[in-house]
Amino acid sequence: MSHKRVAILISGGGSNMVSLVDSMTGNHPARPCLVLSNDPQASGLVKAADRGIPTAAVDHRPFAGDRAAFEAELLKPLEQAQPDIVCLAGFMRVLTGDFVSRFQGRMLNIHPSLLPKYKGLNTHARAIEAGDAEHGCSVHEVTAELDDGPILGQARLAIEAGDTAASLAARVLVFEHKLYPAVLRRYASGDRNPVLLS
């Protein structure tokens, strides 16, 4: 069988990237073809290279204020890799609608909240401050709207008395590492029904 090709975009240590890559073995319908970062020093690039995956980096800093130029450079290694699916895994740059539209229907992102709640940053602190009983993470298809797009999976967990943003983030991350690979496997096989974990 021909495997779907998956490119993964990261900005840092790439823990979600590692969980995705390590899941793509055996009868999995996809295989990693590229790990790409906006930070040449991202430690996740080393982890990917250690696993034999091609890597590339396009430093966003020289392009300050010119997202179009940055994205044009980002597209070069991506287009060479010819991915069927693009996974954002802790990629901390906001992508323009032009960029996203090139991969419409083929780009996934993981976000640390139960979307549509808490788009953007500081999701754990915001959930605690709001007095929410539960929190979690979501995998969604990427659209031009930030942290929007069809939801392909969610994992829920209870917020406990005494939780801090850091303790909650750590527990959510455990679920991220289960949810994202489960969604990718289902998505790569052509099934878009949401994966629900708790």
C-alpha positions in Angstrom: 0.0 0.0 0.0 1.2 3.5 -0.7 1.5 5.5 2.5 0.3 9.1 2.9 3.2 11.5 3.3 3.2 13.6 6.5 5.1 16.8 7.0 5.3 18.1 10.6 5.9 21.8 11.6 7.4 22.5 15.0 8.9 25.4 16.9 10.6 23.8 19.9 11.2 20.4 21.5 8.6 18.7 19.3 7.1 16.3 21.9 3.9 16.0 19.8 6.0 15.5 16.7 7.8 12.6 18.4 4.5 11.0 19.4 3.2 11.4 15.8 6.4 10.1 14.2 6.7 7.1 16.6 3.1 6.1 15.9 3.7 5.9 12.1 4.9 2.4 11.9 3.6 -1.0 11.0 0.1 -0.9 9.4 -0.2 2.8 9.9 -1.5 4.5 6.7 1.0 7.3 6.8 4.8 7.9 7.1 6.7 11.1 8.0 8.4 12.8 5.1 9.7 16.1 6.7 10.0 17.9 10.0 10.2 21.6 9.4 10.9 24.4 12.0 10.9 28.2 12.1 13.8 27.9 14.6 17.1 26.4 13.4 18.0 25.6 17.0 14.7 23.7 17.8 15.7 20.6 19.7 12.9 18.7 17.9 15.0 18.9 14.7 17.6 16.7 16.4 15.0 14.2 17.5 13.6 14.0 14.0 17.1 13.6 12.5 17.9 10.9 15.0 14.8 9.0 13.7 16.0 9.3 10.1 13.5 11.9 9.0 14.5 14.7 6.7 14.5 18.1 8.4 14.6 21.7 7.4 14.5 25.1 9.1 13.5 28.5 8.0 14.4 31.1 10.6 11.5 33.5 10.8 13.5 36.3 12.4 15.2 37.8 9.3 11.6 38.2 7.9 10.3 40.4 10.7 7.1 42.0 9.5 7.0 40.2 6.2 5.0 37.0 6.7 4.5 36.5 3.0 8.3 36.3 2.4 8.7 34.0 5.4 6.0 31.7 4.1 7.4 31.7 0.6 10.7 30.3 2.1 8.7 27.9 4.3 6.9 26.5 1.2 10.2 25.5 -0.6 11.1 22.5 1.6 7.4 21.7 2.0 6.8 21.5 -1.7 9.9 19.5 -2.2 8.7 17.0 0.4 5.3 16.7 -1.4 3.2 15.9 1.7 -0.3 14.6 1.6 -1.0 15.9 5.1 0.7 18.7 7.1 0.6 18.5 10.9 1.2 21.6 13.0 2.7 20.4 16.3 3.6 23.3 18.5 4.3 25.5 15.5 4.2 29.0 17.0 3.9 31.2 13.9 0.5 32.3 12.7 0.1 31.3 9.1 -1.7 33.5 6.6 -4.8 32.5 4.7 -2.8 32.3 1.5 -0.5 29.7 3.0 -3.3 27.7 4.7 -5.4 27.6 1.5 -2.6 25.7 -0.3 -3.1 22.9 2.2 -6.8 23.3 2.8 -8.4 20.0 3.9 -4.9 18.5 4.5 -3.6 20.5 7.4 -4.1 19.6 11.1 -3.3 21.4 14.3 -3.4 20.4 18.0 -4.6 23.1 20.4 -4.5 22.8 24.2 -8.2 23.6 25.0 -11.6 22.2 24.3 -12.3 24.3 21.2 -14.2 26.5 20.5 -13.2 27.7 24.0 -9.9 29.5 24.6 -8.5 30.1 21.1 -5.0 31.5 21.2 -2.5 31.4 24.1 -2.5 30.8 27.9 -5.3 28.3 27.6 -4.7 26.5 30.9 -4.6 29.6 33.0 -7.8 30.9 31.3 -9.6 27.6 32.0 -8.7 27.7 35.7 -9.6 31.4 36.0 -13.0 30.8 34.4 -13.7 28.1 37.0 -14.2 25.4 34.4 -14.8 21.8 35.6 -13.0 20.3 32.6 -10.3 21.1 30.1 -8.4 19.3 27.5 -7.1 19.4 23.9 -8.5 19.4 20.4 -7.2 18.4 17.0 -8.8 20.4 14.2 -8.4 21.0 10.5 -6.7 24.3 9.9 -8.6 27.1 8.2 -7.6 30.7 7.7 -9.3 31.6 11.1 -7.0 31.0 14.1 -7.8 27.8 16.1 -10.9 27.3 14.1 -11.9 24.7 11.5 -13.7 21.3 11.8 -12.8 19.5 15.1 -11.3 16.0 14.4 -10.7 14.9 18.0 -10.9 16.0 21.6 -9.6 14.7 24.9 -11.2 15.8 28.2 -10.0 15.8 31.7 -11.2 17.1 35.0 -9.7 20.3 36.4 -8.7 19.4 40.0 -8.7 21.6 43.1 -5.2 23.0 43.4 -4.3 22.7 39.7 -2.0 25.4 38.4 -1.5 26.3 34.8 1.7 24.3 34.8 0.2 21.2 36.4 -2.8 21.3 34.1 -0.6 21.8 31.1 1.5 18.7 32.0 -1.6 16.6 32.3 -3.1 17.9 29.1 0.2 17.1 27.3 -0.2 13.4 28.2 -3.5 13.5 26.4 -2.1 15.4 23.4 0.4 12.6 22.9 -2.5 10.1 22.7 -5.0 12.2 20.8 -2.9 13.5 17.9 -1.6 10.1 16.8 -5.1 8.6 17.0 -6.6 11.4 14.9 -3.8 11.3 12.4 -4.2 7.5 11.9 -8.0 7.9 11.4 -7.6 11.0 9.1 -4.9 9.4 7.0 -7.2 6.4 6.4 -9.8 8.9 5.1 -12.1 8.9 8.1 -13.0 12.3 9.5 -15.2 11.2 12.4 -13.9 12.9 15.6 -11.8 10.9 18.0 -13.1 11.4 21.6 -10.9 10.5 24.5 -11.4 11.0 28.3 
